[in-house]
């Protein structure tokens, strides 16, 4: 795979994906791992939006039971790779009895998920506080977690101000208990984003499935500026802000984690800030990265989880300048 994908090549790939045409053997190997024998792993893809709902997870207004763009893709990728994906916007699904058999929780969510959604479609009832705790206990107990894009704009820590481009940690190391427990689990928190634009990703761990394809990758996305990184992150991809335009100083900083994994007690946590744009979801490299995350989060494969944030992105929690 070339280091850069130009517009023509991207359109070719997205056209292939949209048409359902078979990829070349090389891209098939990139986009699909060998499907293991045995029963499929169960994935719960949660897409409730308590604040802004991203278009990729918006269901048709005339048929809210029909899967959204991202939900359908993850469901299809799951079928191809031995995962049974259930998509829901229903917070009551987090009853302890309902989630006990889930292997991986995937989130593309916003806001306080224990509150009502503004759409009031009838399919987005909130989690209960007990449901939130049951979910966090499940991760700590050994389940897997995958967060897409706005999953870091979910359950903010006390003192978070939406749209405030403060790159400093909201609390110091001694105040870690002041973080929302969800943010502690995730390992980072959304601050703000600027205009969608081209940016550079640096591959820190090329051995993680799919990551090598992002070596010096340049493409357009809604890039998040993030903070409150856990000290034990294993950074896979780093955001290089060189040349990025900022209206509020959101990208006036050094490289910081963009995609990472970490071990949360007994659980496996993966997060990427990519996933706002539909064309990003269509990229074969993104599919490969997500399938790799599914395999790692479910325990099917191993990956290096050694904390590397201090060397890979040493100024991640420090305001530039």
C-alpha positions in Angstrom: 0.0 0.0 0.0 1.4 3.4 -0.9 2.1 5.8 1.8 -0.2 8.4 0.4 -3.6 7.9 -1.2 -4.5 10.6 -3.8 -8.1 11.6 -4.6 -8.3 9.5 -7.7 -7.1 6.4 -5.9 -9.5 7.1 -2.9 -12.4 7.3 -5.3 -11.4 4.1 -6.9 -11.4 2.3 -3.6 -14.6 3.9 -2.3 -16.2 3.0 -5.6 -15.1 -0.6 -5.2 -16.5 -0.7 -1.7 -19.8 0.8 -2.7 -20.2 -1.5 -5.6 -19.3 -4.6 -3.6 -16.7 -5.6 -6.2 -14.1 -8.1 -4.9 -10.8 -6.5 -4.0 -7.5 -7.8 -5.3 -5.9 -10.7 -3.4 -3.4 -8.2 -1.8 -6.2 -5.9 -0.6 -8.3 -8.9 0.6 -5.4 -9.9 2.8 -5.1 -6.3 4.1 -8.8 -6.0 4.7 -9.7 -9.3 6.1 -8.0 -11.5 8.7 -8.4 -15.3 8.6 -11.7 -16.1 10.2 -11.1 -18.4 13.1 -13.1 -21.5 13.8 -15.6 -21.6 16.7 -18.6 -19.4 17.6 -18.4 -15.7 16.6 -17.4 -13.2 19.2 -20.2 -10.9 20.3 -19.9 -7.1 19.7 -22.3 -4.5 21.0 -22.0 -1.3 18.8 -23.5 1.5 20.8 -24.3 4.7 18.8 -26.5 6.8 21.2 -26.0 10.6 20.8 -26.9 12.6 23.8 -25.5 15.8 22.2 -24.5 16.1 18.5 -25.3 13.0 16.3 -22.6 12.4 13.7 -24.0 11.7 10.2 -22.2 8.3 9.9 -24.3 6.9 12.7 -27.6 8.7 11.9 -30.4 6.3 10.9 -33.1 7.3 8.4 -35.8 9.4 10.0 -38.5 7.5 8.2 -37.1 4.1 9.4 -35.0 4.4 12.6 -34.7 0.7 12.8 -32.5 0.6 9.6 -28.8 0.6 10.4 -26.7 3.7 9.8 -23.8 3.8 7.4 -21.1 3.0 10.1 -23.4 0.5 11.8 -23.9 -1.5 8.6 -20.1 -1.4 7.8 -19.1 -2.7 11.2 -21.8 -5.4 11.0 -20.5 -6.5 7.5 -16.9 -6.5 8.7 -17.9 -8.6 11.7 -19.6 -11.2 9.5 -16.5 -11.4 7.3 -14.2 -11.9 10.3 -16.0 -14.0 12.9 -17.8 -11.3 14.9 -21.5 -11.1 15.6 -22.3 -7.3 15.8 -25.5 -6.0 17.4 -26.1 -2.3 16.8 -28.1 -0.3 19.3 -28.9 3.2 20.5 -30.8 1.8 23.5 -29.1 2.5 26.8 -31.2 0.0 28.6 -29.2 -2.7 26.8 -26.6 -2.2 29.5 -28.5 -4.1 32.1 -26.0 -6.5 33.7 -28.0 -9.6 32.5 -28.1 -8.3 28.9 -24.3 -7.6 28.6 -22.9 -10.6 30.4 -22.3 -12.5 27.1 -20.8 -9.5 25.2 -17.2 -9.8 24.3 -16.5 -6.3 22.9 -18.3 -3.0 23.4 -17.8 -0.5 20.5 -18.8 3.1 21.0 -19.5 6.0 18.6 -21.3 8.2 21.1 -21.5 11.7 22.5 -22.4 13.3 25.8 -23.8 12.0 29.0 -25.3 8.7 28.0 -27.4 8.5 31.2 -29.4 11.5 29.9 -32.1 11.7 27.2 -31.1 12.3 23.6 -32.5 15.5 21.9 -33.8 13.6 18.9 -36.3 11.8 21.1 -36.8 9.1 18.5 -37.9 6.6 21.0 -35.0 4.3 20.2 -32.4 6.1 22.3 -33.4 5.7 26.0 -30.5 6.5 28.4 -28.4 4.2 30.3 -29.1 4.0 34.0 -26.2 4.9 36.4 -26.2 1.2 37.3 -25.9 0.3 33.6 -23.0 2.6 33.2 -21.3 1.0 36.2 -22.1 -2.5 34.9 -20.4 -1.6 31.5 -17.3 -0.2 33.3 -17.2 -3.3 35.5 -17.4 -5.5 32.4 -14.3 -3.8 30.9 -12.4 -4.0 34.1 -13.3 -7.6 34.4 -11.8 -8.5 31.1 -14.1 -7.5 28.2 -12.9 -5.5 25.2 -13.7 -1.9 24.2 -13.3 -0.1 20.9 -13.9 3.7 20.7 -14.5 5.5 17.4 -14.0 9.3 17.0 -16.6 10.9 19.3 -16.3 8.2 21.9 -13.8 10.6 23.6 -16.6 13.3 23.6 -18.6 11.1 26.0 -18.9 11.3 29.8 -16.7 14.3 30.2 -14.7 14.9 33.4 -15.8 17.5 35.9 -14.7 21.0 34.8 -14.8 20.2 31.1 -15.9 23.2 29.0 -17.2 22.4 25.6 -15.2 24.2 22.9 -12.5 25.5 25.2 -9.1 24.9 23.6 -7.3 24.3 26.8 -4.6 21.7 26.1 -3.5 21.3 29.7 -4.6 18.4 31.8 -7.8 19.3 33.7 -6.3 17.8 36.9 -2.9 16.7 37.9 -1.7 13.2 38.6 -2.8 13.4 42.2 -6.3 14.2 41.1 -6.9 11.3 38.8 -9.9 10.3 40.8 -11.6 13.5 39.6 -11.7 12.1 36.0 -15.0 10.6 35.0 -14.4 6.8 35.3 -15.2 6.4 31.7 -12.4 8.8 30.7 -10.1 6.9 33.0 -11.0 3.7 31.1 -10.7 5.3 27.7 -7.3 7.0 28.4 -8.0 10.4 26.8 -10.6 13.1 26.4 -11.8 15.3 23.6 -11.3 19.1 23.8 -12.2 20.7 20.5 -11.8 20.3 16.8 -11.1 22.8 14.0 -12.2 22.8 10.4 -11.9 19.5 8.5 -8.5 19.5 6.8 -5.6 17.5 5.7 -3.3 16.3 8.5 -0.4 13.9 8.9 -0.4 10.7 10.9 2.8 9.2 12.2 2.9 5.5 12.7 4.4 4.7 16.1 3.7 1.0 16.2 3.8 -0.5 12.7 3.3 -4.0 14.1 -0.3 -3.4 15.1 -2.6 -4.8 12.4 -3.2 -2.1 9.7 -1.1 0.6 11.4 1.8 0.4 8.9 -0.4 1.7 6.1 -0.7 5.0 8.1 3.0 5.8 7.9 3.1 9.6 7.1 -0.5 9.3 5.9 -2.2 12.5 4.7 -5.9 12.7 4.3 -8.9 14.9 5.3 -10.7 14.2 8.5 -12.3 16.1 11.4 -9.3 15.9 13.6 -9.8 16.0 17.4 -7.6 17.8 19.7 -7.3 15.6 22.8 -6.1 15.8 26.4 -6.0 14.1 29.8 -4.0 11.1 28.4 -3.4 8.2 30.6 0.3 7.6 31.4 0.1 4.0 30.3 -1.1 4.5 26.7 0.5 2.4 24.0 0.4 4.9 21.1 -0.2 3.3 17.7 -0.6 6.5 15.6 0.3 10.1 16.6 -1.2 13.3 15.3 1.3 15.6 13.7 0.0 19.1 13.7 2.6 20.5 11.3 0.9 22.9 8.9 -2.6 22.5 10.4 -4.8 25.6 10.7 -6.2 26.6 14.1 -8.9 29.1 14.9 -8.6 28.7 18.7 -5.1 27.3 19.0 -6.5 23.8 19.0 -3.6 22.4 16.9 -0.8 24.7 18.2 0.9 21.8 19.9 3.3 19.0 19.5 2.4 15.5 18.4 -0.2 13.7 20.5 -1.8 10.3 20.6 -4.5 9.8 17.9 -4.9 6.0 18.0 -3.9 3.9 21.0 -4.4 0.8 23.1 -4.2 0.2 26.8 -4.9 -2.4 29.3 -7.6 -1.3 31.8 -7.3 -3.7 34.8 -8.2 -7.0 32.9 -9.8 -5.3 29.9 -8.4 -4.4 26.5 -9.1 -0.8 25.3 -8.6 0.5 21.7 -9.4 4.1 20.6 -9.0 6.0 17.4 -10.2 9.6 16.8 -10.8 8.8 13.1 -14.3 8.0 12.0 -16.2 11.3 11.4 -16.2 11.1 7.6 -17.9 8.4 5.6 -15.0 8.3 3.1 -12.6 7.5 6.0 -14.8 4.5 7.0 -14.6 3.3 3.4 -10.8 3.3 3.3 -9.4 -0.2 3.2 -6.7 0.8 5.6 -9.4 1.8 8.1 -11.2 -1.5 7.8 -7.9 -3.4 8.4 -7.1 -1.3 11.5 -10.6 -1.8 12.9 -10.6 -5.6 12.2 -7.2 -5.7 13.9 -8.7 -3.9 16.9 -11.6 -6.3 17.0 -9.2 -9.3 17.0 -7.0 -7.7 19.7 -9.8 -6.5 21.9 -11.5 -10.0 21.8 -8.2 -11.7 22.8 -7.8 -13.5 19.5 -4.4 -11.9 18.8 -1.8 -10.3 21.0 -0.1 -6.9 20.5 2.5 -4.9 22.3 0.8 -2.9 25.0 4.0 -1.5 26.6 3.3 2.2 27.6 5.2 4.4 25.2 3.4 7.8 25.5 6.4 9.3 27.3 8.7 8.6 24.4 6.3 8.7 21.4 4.5 11.9 22.3 6.4 13.4 25.3 4.5 16.7 25.2 1.0 15.3 24.8 -0.2 16.6 28.1 1.7 19.9 28.0 0.4 23.1 26.3 2.6 24.1 23.4 4.4 27.4 23.7 
